Amino acid sequence: MVLSNWRSNRSSAPLTAYFPYDQKLINYVTHISDRHRVVYVETPKAGCTTVKRVLQIVETGSEDGLARNVHERSTSPLKSPETSVFSPEEIYASPEIFRFCIVRNPYTRVVSAYLDKLVTNKWEARRRLPRLGFTPDAEITLLQFLQTIARQESAHMDIHWMPQAVLLQPDKVRYDVIGRLEKFDADFAAIMQRVAPAFLDKYSTFDYSPHRTGAAQRIAELVGPEEEKLIRQIYADDFRVFGYDLAQPASGLKHTPHAALRSQSKSEPTPCRIPADVRIVLHIGQMKTGTTALQEAMQRHRNELLNEGILYPKTGVLPRHSDLAWSYWPPAQLNGWVKSKHNSKSSQAIIDEIESEILDTGAKSVVISAEEFSLRPVQLYRSLLQRWRNNLHIVVYLRRQDEMIESMYKQNVLNQAITTPFADYVEAALDPATKLGRRLNYGDFLAEWEAIVDRKNIHVSPYDSETKIDLWGNFVCTTQLKCSFDVQLEKINDSLHPEFIEFLRRTNVYIPKLGRHKIITDITWLQKALKIDSKILCHDKLRQRILANFAEQNRVVALRYLDRSEFFKA
């Protein structure tokens, strides 16, 4: 039956005919590709982050331009029932649309929800605990949590622990595949063969699991007789409908929800060879926080640093270790400039060379620096971060957003030949759906790193006027390096006067990018010769608007990492 015939033989039914909860939530959990005729109804805490990101990439053909927050519906390329060209009957019942969902063992799912939303992520806990009748800073046990939700109506529960039989409504929605997280490798690979088989060949590495909690390994620790009784009671329909055993799953049961999406790599992983007493500092930027000055100084003083037991590896240095970061990027994201610099070695080959340098030199401290690590989702680097997890410390500098926007704009006018007016650039930066907007939401940015790296091993520092006075001293202190000598950092980038920037922006329309070097050189010389001071682009009202936009994100970062209420000093 073709869809046109299906339409002609049906009556219109509301979304609530298929689900017992409100329409807003139905639109949130249903993800539709009109072009591929695919519908995914998500189950939070059952691989939904991975599935949604895969479908978003399939829909657009690339990760470029996708919002950092995979769960934000307003920025997702996937449609909801409200925006899809298909009717509710077609979405949930037409035989010509492919529908699937993923379910999970009720024990591990509810334990994972408890750990992720009420224990490890304090920001999430402060949001959700009051809804359960607790104070925002309460520390509740799994038993207290289960006793509380056992008193709730199933259809009114938070979707992260709502029973899956209620959430998915398999008796009303015509699913073609109901996959299991415990068999994710096989089930999702089969789904992707049906949806977009070319995806499996295009992406050789894939990993999007920022909310993984290791719940399966903690069942025996957290679930006693009382907890087990409540889980069986709350999720009775899940056990029955989806065929899960009422007995607790064996502790240590693991699933690897990405292995099925990986093609055979060019270089098989080798065991980590780094001794336990070696400390690896991964400096990830961000951009415009003195990174180039630090990197060139470490490259220039490599021998002196090595004499003090600090290795700045030669492998992949440009003078930063960009090659290591680039080796994890999907090929489609490597532009012409990157391809001209990248040596095309596999990530495993680069890792092996770095580890060999560590062993050969006997260094006890290692600094790897590349702001490229902060330019793509951290999930791309999960295998590296997990490989070095026993040795790894992340260091990141964050700059006040108004200063960052202005600095990035000037750089883009100079280096990228953009023609965008500054006012329009600011509006884009304030939009969390843009690349720059995502990078400036520091709380969300750090939360993704926290999902993989223990927070105590993430060191965050504001890049402000005090930091700039002695950036090297601050870096040594932040990284806890034992360095007895001082290093004078060279100023790398001179900032041009706003009127020169505006002149260049206007000429970018007419002058080829390759022919602009002499103009920029002459303008820079003129500014120095006339001793013209660089001035700011942001007027006070605009600056206040920018800072107000990011105030809550900055406050969360200050509380979590600096134990104070303000991240940037006034």
C-alpha positions in Angstrom: 0.0 0.0 0.0 1.5 3.4 -1.0 1.3 6.3 1.5 -1.3 8.2 -0.6 -3.6 5.2 -0.3 -2.9 4.9 3.4 -3.8 8.6 3.8 -7.1 8.1 1.9 -8.2 5.2 4.1 -7.7 6.7 7.5 -9.2 9.2 9.8 -7.2 11.7 11.8 -6.2 10.7 15.3 -4.5 12.8 18.0 -1.1 12.0 19.3 -2.6 11.2 22.7 -4.4 8.3 21.1 -1.0 6.5 21.0 0.5 7.7 24.3 -0.9 8.3 27.8 1.3 11.4 28.5 1.1 15.0 27.2 1.8 16.1 23.7 4.9 18.0 24.5 6.6 14.9 25.8 5.4 12.9 22.8 7.0 15.4 20.5 10.2 15.2 22.6 10.6 11.4 22.5 9.7 10.8 18.8 12.4 11.5 16.3 11.5 11.3 12.6 13.5 11.4 9.4 10.9 12.4 6.7 13.5 11.8 4.0 14.4 8.2 5.1 10.9 7.4 6.5 12.3 6.4 9.8 10.8 6.9 13.3 12.7 6.4 16.5 10.9 6.6 19.9 13.6 7.0 22.4 14.1 5.4 25.8 16.3 7.6 28.0 19.1 5.6 29.7 19.0 3.0 26.9 21.6 4.4 24.4 19.4 7.3 23.3 22.3 9.7 23.1 24.1 7.4 20.6 21.1 6.7 18.5 20.0 10.3 18.2 23.4 11.5 17.2 23.7 8.8 14.6 20.3 9.6 13.1 21.2 13.4 13.1 24.4 12.7 11.2 22.5 10.4 8.8 19.9 13.1 8.3 22.4 15.9 7.5 25.3 13.9 6.1 27.8 15.4 8.5 28.5 16.3 12.1 29.3 19.9 11.0 26.7 22.3 12.3 25.0 19.9 14.7 24.2 21.3 18.1 26.6 20.2 20.9 23.5 19.2 22.9 22.2 16.2 21.1 18.9 16.2 23.2 17.9 19.8 22.2 14.8 19.3 20.0 14.8 22.9 18.7 18.2 22.4 17.0 17.9 18.8 15.9 17.5 18.1 12.2 15.1 15.3 13.0 11.4 16.1 12.9 8.9 15.7 15.7 5.2 14.7 15.1 4.4 18.4 15.2 6.8 19.3 12.4 6.8 16.1 10.3 5.0 15.9 7.0 3.5 12.7 8.1 0.3 12.3 10.2 0.2 10.6 13.6 -1.3 7.5 11.9 1.5 7.3 9.4 4.2 8.0 12.1 3.0 5.3 14.4 1.2 2.8 12.3 1.9 3.0 8.5 3.6 -0.2 7.1 5.7 2.0 4.9 7.5 3.8 7.7 10.3 2.0 9.6 9.9 2.3 13.4 12.3 1.1 16.1 13.1 1.6 19.8 15.7 0.3 22.2 14.9 -1.1 25.6 17.0 -2.0 28.6 16.9 -4.3 31.6 14.8 -2.5 34.2 17.4 -3.1 37.0 20.3 -1.5 35.1 18.2 1.3 33.6 16.8 2.6 36.9 20.2 2.3 38.7 21.8 4.2 35.8 19.1 6.9 36.0 19.6 7.2 39.8 23.4 7.5 39.4 23.3 9.9 36.4 20.5 12.3 37.5 20.7 12.2 41.3 24.2 11.3 42.3 27.1 12.0 40.0 25.7 15.1 38.2 25.1 17.6 40.9 23.6 20.1 38.5 21.0 17.6 37.4 20.4 16.5 41.0 19.6 20.0 42.1 17.0 20.3 39.3 15.3 16.9 40.0 15.5 16.3 43.7 12.9 19.0 44.6 10.5 17.4 42.2 10.8 14.3 44.2 10.2 16.1 47.5 13.8 16.4 48.6 16.0 19.5 49.1 18.3 20.4 46.2 21.4 19.3 48.0 20.0 16.1 49.5 22.0 12.9 49.2 19.4 10.1 48.9 19.9 6.4 48.7 18.6 4.2 45.9 16.0 2.8 48.3 14.7 6.3 49.1 14.5 7.1 45.4 12.6 3.9 44.6 10.2 4.3 47.6 9.4 7.8 46.2 8.8 7.0 42.6 6.7 3.9 43.6 4.1 6.3 44.8 3.9 8.1 41.5 1.6 7.5 38.5 3.7 5.8 35.8 2.7 8.2 33.1 3.7 11.2 35.2 7.2 10.0 36.1 10.4 11.6 34.8 11.1 9.9 31.5 14.5 8.8 32.6 12.8 6.3 35.0 9.3 6.0 33.5 8.5 2.3 32.8 9.4 1.5 29.2 6.1 -0.2 28.5 4.3 3.1 29.4 6.9 5.3 27.5 7.0 3.2 24.3 3.4 1.9 24.2 4.3 -1.2 22.1 0.7 -2.4 22.0 -0.3 0.8 20.1 2.8 1.7 18.2 3.7 -0.6 15.3 7.5 -1.2 15.9 9.5 -3.0 13.3 12.4 -3.6 15.7 12.5 -3.5 19.4 16.3 -3.7 20.1 17.9 -4.4 23.4 20.8 -2.4 24.9 22.3 -5.6 26.1 22.6 -6.6 22.4 23.2 -3.2 21.1 26.1 -4.2 18.8 24.0 -6.6 16.8 20.6 -4.9 17.0 21.7 -1.3 16.2 24.0 -2.5 13.3 21.0 -4.3 11.9 18.8 -1.2 12.3 21.5 0.9 10.6 21.7 -1.5 7.7 18.0 -0.9 7.2 18.2 2.9 7.7 21.5 4.0 6.1 24.0 1.2 5.3 26.5 3.8 4.0 26.9 5.2 7.5 28.8 2.1 8.6 31.4 2.6 5.9 31.8 6.4 6.3 32.6 6.6 10.0 35.4 4.3 11.1 35.1 5.4 14.8 32.0 6.3 16.7 31.3 7.0 20.3 28.6 9.2 21.9 27.9 8.0 25.5 28.4 11.1 27.7 25.9 9.7 30.4 27.4 6.2 30.9 27.4 5.3 34.6 28.7 1.7 34.8 25.3 0.7 36.3 25.7 -2.9 35.4 28.8 -3.1 37.5 27.1 -1.6 40.6 23.9 -3.7 40.7 25.2 -6.0 43.5 26.5 -3.1 45.5 23.3 -1.0 45.3 20.4 -3.4 44.9 19.4 -5.4 48.1 16.2 -7.3 48.8 14.1 -4.2 49.4 15.4 -2.4 46.3 14.8 -5.6 44.2 11.2 -5.9 45.5 10.4 -2.3 44.5 12.0 -2.6 41.1 10.0 -5.7 40.3 6.8 -3.8 41.5 7.4 -0.5 39.6 8.6 -2.2 36.4 6.4 -5.3 36.4 5.1 -4.5 32.9 8.6 -4.0 31.6 9.7 -7.4 32.8 6.6 -9.0 31.2 6.3 -7.1 27.9 10.0 -7.1 27.0 10.8 -10.5 28.4 13.4 -9.6 31.0 14.3 -12.1 33.8 13.0 -11.0 37.2 16.3 -12.0 38.7 19.0 -9.4 39.0 21.5 -9.3 36.1 24.9 -10.6 36.8 27.3 -7.8 38.0 30.0 -7.0 35.5 27.8 -7.6 32.5 29.0 -5.1 29.9 27.7 -3.9 26.6 29.7 -2.0 24.0 27.2 0.1 22.2 29.6 1.3 19.5 31.6 -1.6 18.4 29.1 -2.6 15.8 29.5 0.8 14.1 33.3 0.6 13.8 34.9 -0.7 10.7 38.2 -2.6 11.1 40.8 0.1 12.0 44.0 0.4 10.1 46.0 -0.1 13.3 44.8 -2.5 16.0 44.9 -1.0 19.6 47.9 -2.0 21.7 48.0 -2.1 25.5 48.8 1.2 27.2 52.5 1.2 28.1 52.7 4.3 30.3 53.9 3.6 33.9 51.4 4.4 36.7 53.6 7.1 38.2 53.6 9.2 35.0 51.3 12.2 35.0 49.9 13.3 31.6 48.6 16.8 31.3 46.3 17.3 28.3 46.0 21.0 27.7 42.9 21.5 25.5 42.8 25.4 25.1 40.4 26.9 24.6 41.4 29.1 21.6 42.3 32.7 22.3 43.6 32.0 25.8 47.4 32.2 25.2 47.6 28.7 23.9 50.0 29.5 21.0 52.4 31.4 23.3 52.5 28.5 25.8 52.9 25.9 23.0 55.8 27.8 21.3 57.5 28.3 24.7 57.3 24.6 25.5 58.6 23.7 22.1 61.4 26.3 22.5 62.4 25.0 25.9 61.8 21.3 25.3 65.3 20.3 26.4 65.3 22.4 29.6 61.9 21.0 30.5 63.1 17.4 29.9 66.0 18.0 32.2 63.4 18.6 34.9 61.5 15.4 34.0 58.9 17.2 31.9 58.3 15.9 28.4 56.7 18.0 25.6 56.5 15.2 23.0 58.0 15.8 19.5 55.3 13.6 18.0 52.7 15.6 16.1 54.0 19.0 17.1 53.1 22.0 14.9 54.1 23.4 17.6 50.9 22.0 19.2 49.9 18.4 19.1 47.2 18.9 16.6 47.9 15.6 14.7 46.7 13.6 17.7 43.4 15.4 17.8 42.9 15.4 14.1 43.5 11.6 13.9 40.2 11.2 15.7 38.1 13.5 13.5 35.9 12.0 10.8 37.5 12.4 7.4 34.7 14.7 6.2 35.7 17.2 8.9 39.2 17.7 7.7 39.3 20.8 5.6 42.0 21.7 3.0 44.3 23.5 5.5 44.1 20.6 8.0 44.8 18.0 5.3 47.9 20.0 4.3 49.2 19.8 7.8 48.0 16.4 9.0 50.4 13.6 8.5 47.5 11.1 8.1 48.9 8.7 10.6 46.3 6.7 12.5 45.6 7.7 16.1 47.1 4.4 17.3 50.3 5.1 15.4 50.6 8.5 17.0 49.8 7.2 20.5 52.5 4.5 20.1 55.1 7.1 19.2 54.1 9.3 22.1 54.2 6.4 24.5 57.6 5.4 23.1 58.9 8.9 23.8 57.7 8.7 27.4 59.4 5.4 27.9 62.6 6.4 26.2 63.0 9.7 28.1 61.9 8.4 31.5 59.9 11.6 32.0 57.5 11.6 34.9 55.4 14.5 33.6 54.1 14.9 30.1 52.4 17.9 28.5 50.3 17.5 25.4 48.7 20.7 24.1 46.2 21.2 21.3 43.1 23.4 21.3 41.7 21.2 18.6 40.6 18.9 21.4 38.0 21.5 22.4 36.7 22.1 18.9 34.9 18.8 18.5 32.7 16.7 20.8 34.7 15.0 23.5 33.1 11.7 22.7 35.3 11.4 19.6 38.3 11.1 22.0 36.8 8.6 24.4 39.1 5.8 23.5 42.2 8.0 24.1 40.9 9.4 27.4 40.0 5.9 28.7 43.4 4.5 27.6 45.2 7.1 29.6 42.6 7.5 32.4 45.0 6.4 35.2 47.5 9.1 34.2 45.4 11.8 32.7 44.7 15.4 33.9 42.8 17.9 31.7 43.7 21.6 31.8 41.5 24.2 30.2 41.4 28.0 30.2 38.2 29.9 29.7 38.0 33.5 28.6 35.1 35.9 29.4 32.6 35.5 26.6 32.5 39.1 25.5 36.3 39.1 25.1 36.2 35.8 23.4 33.6 36.8 20.8 35.5 40.0 20.0 38.9 38.2 19.7 37.4 35.4 17.5 35.7 37.9 15.3 38.9 39.8 14.7 40.8 36.6 13.9 38.1 35.4 11.5 38.1 38.7 9.6 41.9 38.5 9.3 42.4 34.7 8.7 39.1 33.5 7.3 38.2 36.6 5.3 34.7 36.7 6.7 32.4 39.6 5.6 29.9 39.3 8.5 29.2 42.5 10.4 30.1 42.4 14.0 26.5 42.7 15.2 25.5 39.7 13.2 28.5 37.7 14.5 27.5 38.5 18.1 23.9 37.2 17.5 25.3 34.0 16.1 27.6 33.6 19.1 24.6 34.0 21.5 22.8 31.2 19.7 23.6 27.8 21.4 22.9 26.0 18.2 26.0 27.5 16.5 29.5 26.1 16.9 30.8 29.3 18.6 27.6 29.5 20.8 28.2 25.9 21.9 31.8 26.5 22.7 30.9 29.6 24.9 28.4 27.7 27.0 31.1 26.6 29.4 29.0 24.7 31.8 27.7 22.4 29.0 31.1 22.1 27.5 32.7 20.9 30.7 29.8 18.6 31.6 30.6 16.6 28.4 34.2 16.2 29.6 33.1 15.3 33.1 31.1 12.4 31.6 34.3 10.7 30.6 37.0 12.2 32.9 36.7 12.3 36.6 36.0 15.9 37.7 38.9 15.9 40.2 41.2 15.5 37.2 39.8 18.4 35.2 41.5 21.7 36.1 39.8 24.9 35.0 41.2 28.4 35.1 39.9 31.8 34.0 42.0 33.5 31.4 41.8 37.1 32.8 44.0 40.1 33.4 45.7 38.4 36.4 46.4 35.3 34.4 47.9 37.2 31.5 50.4 38.9 33.7 52.1 35.5 34.5 50.5 32.9 32.2 53.5 30.6 32.4 53.4 30.7 36.2 49.7 30.1 36.2 50.1 27.2 33.8 52.8 25.5 35.9 50.6 26.0 39.0 47.4 24.7 37.4 49.2 21.7 35.9 51.1 21.1 39.1 54.4 20.7 37.1 57.6 20.8 39.0 59.5 23.4 37.0 62.2 25.5 38.7 62.8 28.0 35.9 60.7 30.8 34.5 59.8 31.2 30.9 59.1 34.5 29.1 56.2 34.1 26.8 56.2 36.0 23.5 53.1 37.9 22.4 51.9 36.1 19.3 48.8 38.0 18.1 48.6 41.8 17.9 45.0 43.1 18.0 44.0 45.6 15.4 42.0 48.8 15.9 38.3 48.3 15.2 38.4 50.7 12.3 41.1 48.7 10.6 39.1 45.5 11.3 36.0 47.1 9.6 38.1 48.2 6.6 39.4 44.6 6.2 35.9 43.2 6.5 34.7 45.4 3.7 37.7 44.6 1.5 37.2 40.9 2.0 34.3 41.1 -0.4 36.5 42.3 -3.2 40.0 41.0 -2.6 40.8 37.3 -3.0 41.8 35.7 0.3 45.3 34.8 -1.0 46.0 38.4 -2.1 45.2 40.0 1.3 48.5 39.2 3.1 50.3 42.4 2.0 47.3 44.6 3.0 47.2 43.0 6.5 51.0 43.4 6.8 50.8 47.1 5.8 47.9 47.8 8.2 49.7 46.1 11.1 52.9 48.1 10.4 50.8 51.3 10.2 49.2 50.7 13.5 52.5 50.1 15.2 54.2 53.1 13.4 51.5 55.5 14.4 51.3 54.0 17.9 47.6 53.5 17.6 46.1 51.6 20.6 43.8 48.8 19.9 40.3 49.5 21.1 37.4 47.2 21.9 34.5 46.5 19.6 31.9 45.8 22.3 30.2 48.8 23.8 29.0 48.6 27.4 25.4 47.7 26.7 26.3 44.9 24.3 28.9 43.6 26.7 26.4 43.5 29.5 23.9 41.6 27.2 26.6 39.0 26.3 27.6 38.5 29.9 24.0 38.2 31.1 23.4 35.6 28.4 26.1 33.3 29.9 25.8 34.3 33.6 24.2 31.1 34.8 26.6 28.9 32.9 29.5 30.8 34.4 28.1 30.6 37.9 27.7 26.8 37.6 31.4 26.5 36.5 32.6 28.7 39.3 30.8 26.7 42.0 31.9 23.3 40.6 35.6 24.1 39.9 36.6 27.2 41.9 34.2 26.9 44.9 33.1 30.5 44.5 30.1 32.3 43.0 31.8 34.2 40.2 34.1 32.6 37.6 35.4 35.9 36.1 36.4 38.6 38.6 34.7 41.9 38.0 
